[in-house]
Amino acid sequence: MTEPRRDRLDQPREPGRMHLPRFDPEAFGRWSESIARYMGTAKFIVYMTIVIGAWFAWNTLAPERLRFDPYTFTFLTLILSLQASYAAPLILLAQNRQADRDRLTMEEDRRRATLQKADTEFLTREIASLRIALGEVATRDFLRSELARLAGELDDAALRREKRARMEWDEEHS
């Protein structure tokens, strides 16, 4: 037996199942950021000023029969309100996405700082242990002084032997 088709017209739909169109939130977010980024430029403000100036000029200077939005400029007000009502949520969406990126960046920076701190503490401990180990190692100056002392002792011992050998020779020959 086959499974019933969901798009059959002779069967009622399941209650509470409304199928809305699907969209990619990431693509929509990128699109909203590009619009918000463009609306924050001087180019947008200049173009908007030119359009509004042309709108005013056309609807005040053109002959009566060619004017499409008389003096109170109701249609222009409606268009600007519509633009503002869409621009504000798009800008907020772009700001939220930027805040999310900033939060992730901050977390990554915090993680890296923690790792660097741990590495620095490890290297500090290693350097301290090397200093302690080097404190027990003979230095060049210490070795020179010890060799000089030993050379002096050997010279003294050689002189004593020489004196003893002379005394023995003098005793034998006397």
N, CA, C and O atoms as a DFTB+ gen file, in Angstrom:
696 C
 N C O
     1  1       0.836      -1.169       0.000
     2  2       0.000       0.000       0.000
     3  2       0.888       1.242       0.000
     4  3       1.861       1.316       0.750
     5  1       0.561       2.181      -0.814
     6  2       1.395       3.377      -0.938
     7  2       0.982       4.423       0.096
     8  3      -0.138       4.433       0.606
     9  1       1.921       5.282       0.373
    10  2       1.693       6.360       1.327
    11  2       0.798       7.419       0.682
    12  3       0.967       7.712      -0.502
    13  1      -0.144       8.000       1.420
    14  2      -1.016       8.997       0.807
    15  2      -0.228      10.246       0.432
    16  3       0.674      10.673       1.154
    17  1      -0.578      10.809      -0.686
    18  2       0.105      12.022      -1.143
    19  2      -0.370      13.211      -0.333
    20  3      -1.537      13.277       0.054
    21  1       0.504      14.127      -0.079
    22  2       0.169      15.282       0.737
    23  2      -0.493      16.384      -0.076
    24  3      -1.178      17.234       0.493
    25  1      -0.313      16.392      -1.357
    26  2      -0.870      17.475      -2.175
    27  2      -2.185      17.081      -2.856
    28  3      -2.571      17.679      -3.860
    29  1      -2.846      16.110      -2.327
    30  2      -4.113      15.668      -2.925
    31  2      -5.215      16.634      -2.529
    32  3      -5.309      17.041      -1.371
    33  1      -6.031      16.991      -3.474
    34  2      -7.118      17.933      -3.223
    35  2      -8.331      17.270      -2.581
    36  3      -9.167      17.955      -1.990
    37  1      -8.438      15.961      -2.687
    38  2      -9.600      15.280      -2.117
    39  2      -9.413      14.946      -0.637
    40  3     -10.305      14.366      -0.017
    41  1      -8.253      15.308      -0.064
    42  2      -8.003      15.067       1.345
    43  2      -7.743      16.396       2.052
    44  3      -7.053      17.262       1.514
    45  1      -8.287      16.557       3.242
    46  2      -8.068      17.826       3.953
    47  2      -6.619      17.935       4.438
    48  3      -5.943      16.931       4.660
    49  1      -6.176      19.146       4.591
    50  2      -4.830      19.377       5.109
    51  2      -4.817      19.116       6.600
    52  3      -5.841      19.183       7.281
    53  1      -3.633      18.817       7.079
    54  2      -3.493      18.626       8.521
    55  2      -3.662      19.979       9.199
    56  3      -3.121      20.980       8.730
    57  1      -4.410      20.015      10.301
    58  2      -4.606      21.303      10.974
    59  2      -3.292      21.841      11.548
    60  3      -2.441      21.082      12.012
    61  1      -3.152      23.150      11.506
    62  2      -1.962      23.787      12.055
    63  2      -0.738      23.693      11.173
    64  3       0.335      24.156      11.558
    65  1      -0.872      23.113      10.019
    66  2       0.268      22.968       9.113
    67  2       0.164      23.993       8.007
    68  3      -0.454      23.735       6.974
    69  1       0.749      25.131       8.207
    70  2       0.755      26.145       7.173
    71  2       2.138      26.130       6.528
    72  3       3.156      26.233       7.212
    73  1       2.158      26.007       5.257
    74  2       3.431      25.934       4.548
    75  2       3.767      27.318       4.000
    76  3       3.180      27.787       3.025
    77  1       4.722      27.945       4.655
    78  2       5.178      29.265       4.222
    79  2       6.381      29.088       3.313
    80  3       7.092      28.087       3.399
    81  1       6.602      30.039       2.462
    82  2       7.791      29.930       1.607
    83  2       9.061      29.964       2.461
    84  3       9.132      30.660       3.473
    85  1      10.031      29.216       2.038
    86  2      11.293      29.150       2.785
    87  2      12.319      30.067       2.123
    88  3      12.320      30.260       0.907
    89  1      13.179      30.615       2.952
    90  2      14.254      31.457       2.446
    91  2      15.504      31.187       3.265
    92  3      15.439      30.704       4.395
    93  1      16.612      31.504       2.682
    94  2      17.900      31.303       3.343
    95  2      18.172      32.514       4.237
    96  3      18.382      33.615       3.727
    97  1      18.171      32.332       5.567
    98  2      18.375      33.483       6.446
    99  2      19.749      34.127       6.263
   100  3      19.903      35.336       6.437
   101  1      20.730      33.324       5.915
   102  2      22.072      33.880       5.713
   103  2      22.108      34.785       4.482
   104  3      22.704      35.862       4.518
   105  1      21.473      34.349       3.398
   106  2      21.424      35.168       2.184
   107  2      20.631      36.447       2.446
   108  3      21.021      37.528       2.005
   109  1      19.522      36.317       3.162
   110  2      18.720      37.494       3.493
   111  2      19.525      38.454       4.369
   112  3      19.451      39.669       4.187
   113  1      20.285      37.918       5.310
   114  2      21.120      38.756       6.171
   115  2      22.190      39.492       5.380
   116  3      22.433      40.677       5.606
   117  1      22.833      38.781       4.443
   118  2      23.846      39.444       3.606
   119  2      23.220      40.540       2.761
   120  3      23.796      41.613       2.585
   121  1      22.018      40.253       2.234
   122  2      21.307      41.242       1.422
   123  2      20.960      42.468       2.270
   124  3      21.135      43.600       1.818
   125  1      20.477      42.255       3.479
   126  2      20.124      43.390       4.344
   127  2      21.364      44.189       4.730
   128  3      21.306      45.414       4.835
   129  1      22.483      43.504       4.943
   130  2      23.716      44.228       5.259
   131  2      24.177      45.081       4.092
   132  3      24.654      46.199       4.283
   133  1      24.035      44.548       2.865
   134  2      24.456      45.345       1.706
   135  2      23.574      46.585       1.549
   136  3      24.065      47.656       1.194
   137  1      22.281      46.440       1.811
   138  2      21.383      47.606       1.732
   139  2      21.733      48.608       2.828
   140  3      21.834      49.807       2.566
   141  1      21.916      48.123       4.048
   142  2      22.258      49.022       5.157
   143  2      23.593      49.701       4.902
   144  3      23.755      50.883       5.206
   145  1      24.557      48.962       4.344
   146  2      25.863      49.544       4.044
   147  2      25.726      50.627       2.974
   148  3      26.365      51.675       3.067
   149  1      24.890      50.378       1.950
   150  2      24.699      51.375       0.899
   151  2      23.968      52.606       1.435
   152  3      24.297      53.732       1.062
   153  1      22.975      52.398       2.311
   154  2      22.220      53.528       2.842
   155  2      23.068      54.397       3.758
   156  3      22.687      55.531       4.048
   157  1      24.172      53.910       4.205
   158  2      25.058      54.680       5.065
   159  2      26.151      55.402       4.311
   160  3      27.132      55.836       4.916
   161  1      26.007      55.541       3.004
   162  2      27.048      56.201       2.218
   163  2      26.602      57.593       1.780
   164  3      25.411      57.901       1.753
   165  1      27.571      58.412       1.442
   166  2      27.277      59.752       0.932
   167  2      26.597      59.652      -0.437
   168  3      25.773      60.498      -0.785
   169  1      26.937      58.631      -1.203
   170  2      26.337      58.424      -2.519
   171  2      24.813      58.299      -2.403
   172  3      24.076      58.903      -3.182
   173  1      24.343      57.502      -1.415
   174  2      22.908      57.344      -1.215
   175  2      22.257      58.677      -0.859
   176  3      21.201      59.015      -1.393
   177  1      22.876      59.426       0.030
   178  2      22.304      60.716       0.445
   179  2      22.249      61.684      -0.732
   180  3      21.263      62.403      -0.897
   181  1      23.284      61.707      -1.540
   182  2      23.289      62.605      -2.716
   183  2      22.191      62.183      -3.687
   184  3      21.430      63.027      -4.161
   185  1      22.098      60.883      -3.991
   186  2      21.042      60.412      -4.905
   187  2      19.660      60.694      -4.346
   188  3      18.766      61.103      -5.087
   189  1      19.471      60.482      -3.055
   190  2      18.180      60.734      -2.427
   191  2      17.837      62.221      -2.508
   192  3      16.693      62.584      -2.779
   193  1      18.815      63.064      -2.276
   194  2      18.597      64.515      -2.360
   195  2      18.238      64.920      -3.786
   196  3      17.354      65.753      -3.987
   197  1      18.908      64.345      -4.767
   198  2      18.613      64.673      -6.175
   199  2      17.194      64.229      -6.524
   200  3      16.454      64.980      -7.160
   201  1      16.806      63.022      -6.116
   202  2      15.455      62.526      -6.418
   203  2      14.403      63.400      -5.761
   204  3      13.415      63.765      -6.399
   205  1      14.599      63.739      -4.497
   206  2      13.609      64.574      -3.800
   207  2      13.571      65.974      -4.399
   208  3      12.498      66.557      -4.558
   209  1      14.753      66.520      -4.734
   210  2      14.780      67.844      -5.389
   211  2      14.065      67.821      -6.733
   212  3      13.313      68.739      -7.060
   213  1      14.305      66.759      -7.519
   214  2      13.622      66.633      -8.810
   215  2      12.116      66.465      -8.599
   216  3      11.316      67.024      -9.349
   217  1      11.740      65.709      -7.595
   218  2      10.319      65.523      -7.259
   219  2       9.674      66.864      -6.950
   220  3       8.614      67.192      -7.484
   221  1      10.331      67.651      -6.068
   222  2       9.798      68.979      -5.722
   223  2       9.714      69.868      -6.952
   224  3       8.704      70.528      -7.198
   225  1      10.797      69.871      -7.718
   226  2      10.830      70.750      -8.903
   227  2       9.733      70.358      -9.894
   228  3       9.012      71.221     -10.394
   229  1       9.608      69.085     -10.174
   230  2       8.610      68.633     -11.145
   231  2       7.193      68.968     -10.675
   232  3       6.374      69.449     -11.458
   233  1       6.912      68.716      -9.415
   234  2       5.557      68.892      -8.912
   235  2       5.231      70.332      -8.530
   236  3       4.102      70.612      -8.127
   237  1       6.183      71.247      -8.647
   238  2       5.879      72.665      -8.427
   239  2       6.035      73.471      -9.705
   240  3       5.303      74.443      -9.898
   241  1       6.954      73.108     -10.581
   242  2       7.235      73.901     -11.779
   243  2       6.579      73.357     -13.048
   244  3       6.388      74.105     -14.007
   245  1       6.238      72.099     -13.070
   246  2       5.638      71.501     -14.276
   247  2       4.203      72.019     -14.438
   248  3       3.588      72.471     -13.472
   249  1       3.682      71.951     -15.659
   250  2       2.283      72.363     -15.856
   251  2       1.348      71.510     -14.990
   252  3       1.668      70.368     -14.659
   253  1       0.195      72.072     -14.629
   254  2      -0.765      71.424     -13.714
   255  2      -1.116      70.004     -14.145
   256  3      -1.181      69.104     -13.307
   257  1      -1.339      69.795     -15.415
   258  2      -1.791      68.489     -15.869
   259  2      -0.685      67.421     -15.810
   260  3      -0.994      66.230     -15.833
   261  1       0.604      67.822     -15.735
   262  2       1.709      66.861     -15.677
   263  2       2.172      66.573     -14.242
   264  3       2.999      65.688     -14.022
   265  1       1.640      67.317     -13.274
   266  2       2.030      67.081     -11.879
   267  2       1.306      65.848     -11.352
   268  3       0.088      65.733     -11.488
   269  1       2.041      64.944     -10.762
   270  2       1.413      63.721     -10.244
   271  2       1.300      63.730      -8.719
   272  3       0.617      62.876      -8.153
   273  1       1.960      64.684      -8.038
   274  2       1.891      64.791      -6.574
   275  2       1.843      66.270      -6.213
   276  3       2.890      66.910      -6.107
   277  1       0.638      66.828      -6.021
   278  2       0.536      68.269      -5.782
   279  2       1.217      68.704      -4.480
   280  3       1.804      67.888      -3.770
   281  1       1.126      69.995      -4.183
   282  2       1.924      70.697      -3.185
   283  2       2.175      69.964      -1.869
   284  3       3.320      69.967      -1.415
   285  1       1.242      69.370      -1.255
   286  2       1.535      68.736       0.053
   287  2       2.417      67.502      -0.090
   288  3       2.890      66.948       0.902
   289  1       2.629      67.087      -1.310
   290  2       3.538      65.967      -1.619
   291  2       3.200      64.723      -0.807
   292  3       4.075      64.123      -0.183
   293  1       1.947      64.346      -0.818
   294  2       1.465      63.197      -0.055
   295  2       2.108      61.900      -0.535
   296  3       2.496      61.058       0.276
   297  1       2.220      61.739      -1.841
   298  2       2.805      60.510      -2.377
   299  2       4.286      60.402      -2.000
   300  3       4.764      59.315      -1.674
   301  1       5.013      61.525      -2.043
   302  2       6.423      61.533      -1.638
   303  2       6.546      61.165      -0.163
   304  3       7.419      60.383       0.214
   305  1       5.679      61.724       0.668
   306  2       5.684      61.400       2.093
   307  2       5.434      59.909       2.305
   308  3       6.082      59.277       3.139
   309  1       4.492      59.354       1.545
   310  2       4.192      57.929       1.645
   311  2       5.404      57.090       1.240
   312  3       5.736      56.113       1.911
   313  1       6.056      57.464       0.160
   314  2       7.234      56.708      -0.306
   315  2       8.368      56.792       0.717
   316  3       9.016      55.788       1.010
   317  1       8.606      57.992       1.259
   318  2       9.673      58.133       2.249
   319  2       9.347      57.362       3.531
   320  3      10.241      56.791       4.154
   321  1       8.074      57.343       3.926
   322  2       7.674      56.565       5.101
   323  2       7.863      55.079       4.844
   324  3       8.329      54.344       5.716
   325  1       7.500      54.640       3.647
   326  2       7.686      53.236       3.291
   327  2       9.165      52.865       3.306
   328  3       9.548      51.808       3.807
   329  1       9.990      53.751       2.748
   330  2      11.429      53.495       2.753
   331  2      11.954      53.414       4.186
   332  3      12.743      52.525       4.505
   333  1      11.527      54.326       5.042
   334  2      11.984      54.326       6.439
   335  2      11.492      53.087       7.177
   336  3      12.216      52.524       8.000
   337  1      10.247      52.654       6.883
   338  2       9.718      51.485       7.582
   339  2      10.451      50.204       7.182
   340  3      10.499      49.259       7.969
   341  1      11.017      50.152       5.987
   342  2      11.814      48.988       5.592
   343  2      13.279      49.161       5.972
   344  3      13.961      48.186       6.289
   345  1      13.767      50.405       5.941
   346  2      15.186      50.631       6.224
   347  2      15.513      50.335       7.685
   348  3      16.554      49.749       7.982
   349  1      14.641      50.731       8.584
   350  2      14.944      50.554      10.012
   351  2      15.134      49.077      10.377
   352  3      16.142      48.745      11.000
   353  1      14.219      48.186      10.020
   354  2      14.471      46.766      10.367
   355  2      15.685      46.178       9.647
   356  3      16.395      45.347      10.212
   357  1      15.927      46.603       8.407
   358  2      17.108      46.085       7.703
   359  2      18.387      46.541       8.395
   360  3      19.339      45.773       8.526
   361  1      18.402      47.792       8.835
   362  2      19.582      48.303       9.537
   363  2      19.745      47.572      10.872
   364  3      20.861      47.221      11.255
   365  1      18.637      47.344      11.577
   366  2      18.717      46.596      12.841
   367  2      19.214      45.169      12.622
   368  3      20.011      44.658      13.409
   369  1      18.751      44.537      11.571
   370  2      19.211      43.179      11.260
   371  2      20.709      43.186      10.974
   372  3      21.442      42.318      11.446
   373  1      21.155      44.168      10.203
   374  2      22.585      44.264       9.898
   375  2      23.388      44.515      11.176
   376  3      24.469      43.953      11.350
   377  1      22.863      45.356      12.069
   378  2      23.562      45.616      13.330
   379  2      23.611      44.366      14.203
   380  3      24.623      44.093      14.848
   381  1      22.520      43.612      14.222
   382  2      22.509      42.368      15.011
   383  2      23.524      41.374      14.470
   384  3      24.224      40.713      15.236
   385  1      23.601      41.269      13.158
   386  2      24.586      40.353      12.574
   387  2      26.004      40.815      12.894
   388  3      26.875      39.996      13.186
   389  1      26.236      42.132      12.839
   390  2      27.556      42.664      13.174
   391  2      27.868      42.424      14.649
   392  3      29.000      42.092      15.001
   393  1      26.868      42.590      15.507
   394  2      27.076      42.326      16.940
   395  2      27.415      40.855      17.170
   396  3      28.256      40.541      18.012
   397  1      26.771      39.956      16.435
   398  2      27.087      38.526      16.553
   399  2      28.522      38.253      16.112
   400  3      29.249      37.502      16.762
   401  1      28.922      38.873      14.994
   402  2      30.307      38.695      14.529
   403  2      31.287      39.265      15.548
   404  3      32.318      38.653      15.827
   405  1      30.972      40.439      16.106
   406  2      31.851      41.044      17.110
   407  2      31.952      40.159      18.346
   408  3      33.031      40.015      18.920
   409  1      30.829      39.562      18.761
   410  2      30.839      38.682      19.921
   411  2      31.721      37.466      19.659
   412  3      32.503      37.072      20.524
   413  1      31.601      36.865      18.468
   414  2      32.438      35.706      18.129
   415  2      33.914      36.100      18.079
   416  3      34.780      35.363      18.551
   417  1      34.186      37.262      17.504
   418  2      35.568      37.739      17.436
   419  2      36.124      37.964      18.836
   420  3      37.268      37.611      19.123
   421  1      35.301      38.558      19.713
   422  2      35.744      38.805      21.084
   423  2      36.000      37.497      21.818
   424  3      36.975      37.387      22.562
   425  1      35.140      36.508      21.621
   426  2      35.352      35.208      22.261
   427  2      36.637      34.555      21.759
   428  3      37.389      33.966      22.536
   429  1      36.881      34.663      20.453
   430  2      38.107      34.101      19.886
   431  2      39.335      34.841      20.420
   432  3      40.347      34.219      20.743
   433  1      39.242      36.167      20.512
   434  2      40.347      36.948      21.071
   435  2      40.606      36.567      22.521
   436  3      41.755      36.455      22.949
   437  1      39.528      36.371      23.272
   438  2      39.663      35.986      24.681
   439  2      40.312      34.605      24.784
   440  3      41.158      34.378      25.649
   441  1      39.918      33.688      23.904
   442  2      40.498      32.342      23.908
   443  2      41.992      32.398      23.581
   444  3      42.810      31.743      24.228
   445  1      42.331      33.196      22.560
   446  2      43.744      33.317      22.185
   447  2      44.555      33.982      23.287
   448  3      45.693      33.589      23.546
   449  1      43.976      34.990      23.939
   450  2      44.676      35.661      25.035
   451  2      44.927      34.696      26.181
   452  3      45.985      34.737      26.809
   453  1      43.962      33.831      26.457
   454  2      44.140      32.826      27.508
   455  2      45.266      31.872      27.149
   456  3      46.097      31.539      27.994
   457  1      45.295      31.428      25.890
   458  2      46.371      30.526      25.451
   459  2      47.728      31.223      25.515
   460  3      48.717      30.626      25.939
   461  1      47.771      32.483      25.094
   462  2      49.038      33.212      25.138
   463  2      49.502      33.424      26.568
   464  3      50.696      33.351      26.858
   465  1      48.554      33.689      27.462
   466  2      48.917      33.853      28.870
   467  2      49.482      32.554      29.425
   468  3      50.485      32.561      30.139
   469  1      48.834      31.434      29.096
   470  2      49.333      30.135      29.561
   471  2      50.732      29.864      28.995
   472  3      51.609      29.377      29.708
   473  1      50.937      30.182      27.706
   474  2      52.256      29.994      27.102
   475  2      53.302      30.876      27.784
   476  3      54.419      30.434      28.052
   477  1      52.931      32.118      28.059
   478  2      53.856      33.047      28.710
   479  2      54.215      32.559      30.112
   480  3      55.379      32.610      30.511
   481  1      53.216      32.084      30.860
   482  2      53.496      31.562      32.196
   483  2      54.391      30.329      32.125
   484  3      55.285      30.161      32.955
   485  1      54.157      29.469      31.141
   486  2      55.008      28.283      30.975
   487  2      56.448      28.700      30.679
   488  3      57.390      28.182      31.278
   489  1      56.606      29.646      29.744
   490  2      57.963      30.097      29.402
   491  2      58.633      30.784      30.592
   492  3      59.842      30.649      30.784
   493  1      57.863      31.512      31.385
   494  2      58.419      32.157      32.573
   495  2      58.935      31.107      33.553
   496  3      60.026      31.247      34.106
   497  1      58.144      30.056      33.762
   498  2      58.588      28.978      34.655
   499  2      59.844      28.292      34.108
   500  3      60.755      27.961      34.866
   501  1      59.885      28.081      32.788
   502  2      61.056      27.446      32.182
   503  2      62.304      28.314      32.357
   504  3      63.376      27.807      32.688
   505  1      62.163      29.609      32.138
   506  2      63.309      30.517      32.293
   507  2      63.768      30.534      33.742
   508  3      64.968      30.540      34.016
   509  1      62.808      30.542      34.680
   510  2      63.171      30.528      36.102
   511  2      63.924      29.244      36.448
   512  3      64.912      29.282      37.181
   513  1      63.462      28.110      35.925
   514  2      64.154      26.843      36.222
   515  2      65.547      26.836      35.589
   516  3      66.484      26.292      36.172
   517  1      65.691      27.431      34.412
   518  2      67.023      27.513      33.792
   519  2      67.954      28.394      34.618
   520  3      69.133      28.080      34.780
   521  1      67.425      29.489      35.135
   522  2      68.254      30.360      35.980
   523  2      68.708      29.627      37.242
   524  3      69.858      29.744      37.663
   525  1      67.790      28.873      37.835
   526  2      68.154      28.108      39.035
   527  2      69.215      27.073      38.676
   528  3      70.191      26.898      39.406
   529  1      69.021      26.390      37.552
   530  2      69.993      25.374      37.125
   531  2      71.330      26.018      36.798
   532  3      72.377      25.446      37.101
   533  1      71.316      27.189      36.189
   534  2      72.568      27.866      35.858
   535  2      73.262      28.388      37.106
   536  3      74.481      28.559      37.118
   537  1      72.496      28.638      38.146
   538  2      73.105      29.079      39.400
   539  2      73.985      27.998      39.991
   540  3      74.935      28.303      40.712
   541  1      73.689      26.743      39.703
   542  2      74.472      25.620      40.213
   543  2      75.615      25.243      39.271
   544  3      76.458      24.426      39.643
   545  1      75.668      25.795      38.099
   546  2      76.695      25.482      37.110
   547  2      77.877      26.432      37.312
   548  3      77.700      27.615      37.601
   549  1      79.065      25.895      37.154
   550  2      80.261      26.710      37.315
   551  2      80.367      27.716      36.181
   552  3      80.192      27.379      35.010
   553  1      80.657      28.957      36.553
   554  2      80.811      29.987      35.531
   555  2      82.275      30.059      35.106
   556  3      83.133      29.413      35.707
   557  1      82.548      30.825      34.094
   558  2      83.900      30.970      33.574
   559  2      84.818      31.599      34.627
   560  3      85.948      31.148      34.818
   561  1      84.332      32.636      35.303
   562  2      85.154      33.293      36.322
   563  2      85.457      32.350      37.490
   564  3      86.567      32.336      38.022
   565  1      84.439      31.558      37.879
   566  2      84.647      30.605      38.960
   567  2      85.712      29.584      38.564
   568  3      86.608      29.273      39.349
   569  1      85.605      29.062      37.323
   570  2      86.595      28.085      36.854
   571  2      87.989      28.690      36.800
   572  3      88.956      28.024      37.170
   573  1      88.119      29.928      36.352
   574  2      89.442      30.576      36.309
   575  2      90.038      30.718      37.710
   576  3      91.220      30.449      37.925
   577  1      89.200      31.146      38.660
   578  2      89.730      31.320      40.023
   579  2      90.127      29.967      40.617
   580  3      91.147      29.873      41.301
   581  1      89.341      28.927      40.368
   582  2      89.678      27.595      40.881
   583  2      90.962      27.077      40.229
   584  3      91.822      26.509      40.903
   585  1      91.084      27.276      38.917
   586  2      92.317      26.832      38.240
   587  2      93.542      27.605      38.740
   588  3      94.628      27.048      38.895
   589  1      93.338      28.894      38.985
   590  2      94.464      29.688      39.510
   591  2      94.848      29.201      40.910
   592  3      96.035      29.109      41.223
   593  1      93.864      28.890      41.751
   594  2      94.151      28.377      43.100
   595  2      94.862      27.029      43.013
   596  3      95.831      26.783      43.731
   597  1      94.361      26.138      42.109
   598  2      95.012      24.834      41.951
   599  2      96.435      24.972      41.400
   600  3      97.344      24.252      41.810
   601  1      96.607      25.895      40.479
   602  2      97.958      26.122      39.937
   603  2      98.886      26.608      41.048
   604  3     100.046      26.203      41.123
   605  1      98.358      27.486      41.914
   606  2      99.165      27.956      43.060
   607  2      99.510      26.823      43.996
   608  3     100.648      26.727      44.454
   609  1      98.549      25.957      44.290
   610  2      98.813      24.805      45.168
   611  2      99.843      23.876      44.545
   612  3     100.727      23.373      45.237
   613  1      99.731      23.644      43.218
   614  2     100.710      22.775      42.535
   615  2     102.107      23.404      42.567
   616  3     103.109      22.715      42.752
   617  1     102.149      24.724      42.384
   618  2     103.460      25.400      42.456
   619  2     104.062      25.269      43.854
   620  3     105.255      25.014      44.012
   621  1     103.199      25.451      44.875
   622  2     103.686      25.312      46.257
   623  2     104.166      23.886      46.505
   624  3     105.214      23.682      47.117
   625  1     103.407      22.897      46.033
   626  2     103.804      21.495      46.228
   627  2     105.105      21.215      45.481
   628  3     105.963      20.491      45.985
   629  1     105.258      21.778      44.290
   630  2     106.492      21.565      43.527
   631  2     107.667      22.201      44.252
   632  3     108.763      21.641      44.265
   633  1     107.452      23.374      44.859
   634  2     108.542      24.013      45.600
   635  2     108.919      23.190      46.824
   636  3     110.104      23.048      47.127
   637  1     107.936      22.647      47.532
   638  2     108.209      21.817      48.709
   639  2     108.986      20.565      48.300
   640  3     109.934      20.166      48.978
   641  1     108.577      19.944      47.179
   642  2     109.292      18.759      46.713
   643  2     110.738      19.106      46.336
   644  3     111.675      18.358      46.616
   645  1     110.875      20.240      45.708
   646  2     112.217      20.650      45.301
   647  2     113.103      20.913      46.528
   648  3     114.276      20.539      46.555
   649  1     112.514      21.564      47.538
   650  2     113.267      21.815      48.774
   651  2     113.636      20.502      49.450
   652  3     114.763      20.315      49.908
   653  1     112.668      19.601      49.501
   654  2     112.914      18.312      50.125
   655  2     114.002      17.548      49.352
   656  3     114.886      16.926      49.939
   657  1     113.904      17.619      48.017
   658  2     114.915      16.925      47.206
   659  2     116.288      17.543      47.441
   660  3     117.274      16.806      47.457
   661  1     116.403      18.848      47.622
   662  2     117.682      19.493      47.884
   663  2     118.209      19.087      49.260
   664  3     119.389      18.791      49.447
   665  1     117.272      19.088      50.213
   666  2     117.701      18.725      51.566
   667  2     118.206      17.287      51.573
   668  3     119.202      16.982      52.229
   669  1     117.535      16.413      50.855
   670  2     117.973      15.028      50.792
   671  2     119.329      14.935      50.070
   672  3     120.183      14.147      50.478
   673  1     119.530      15.689      49.055
   674  2     120.791      15.678      48.321
   675  2     121.921      16.252      49.177
   676  3     123.052      15.767      49.181
   677  1     121.547      17.327      49.910
   678  2     122.560      17.904      50.797
   679  2     122.939      16.918      51.899
   680  3     124.109      16.841      52.275
   681  1     121.985      16.172      52.419
   682  2     122.264      15.204      53.459
   683  2     123.111      14.047      52.907
   684  3     124.000      13.544      53.594
   685  1     122.846      13.649      51.725
   686  2     123.590      12.551      51.116
   687  2     125.026      12.998      50.786
   688  3     125.971      12.216      50.893
   689  1     125.160      14.209      50.403
   690  2     126.489      14.688      49.992
   691  2     127.226      15.392      51.139
   692  3     128.333      15.894      50.943
   693  1     126.689      15.427      52.199
   694  2     127.408      16.073      53.272
   695  2     128.017      15.105      54.239
   696  3     128.660      15.519      55.203
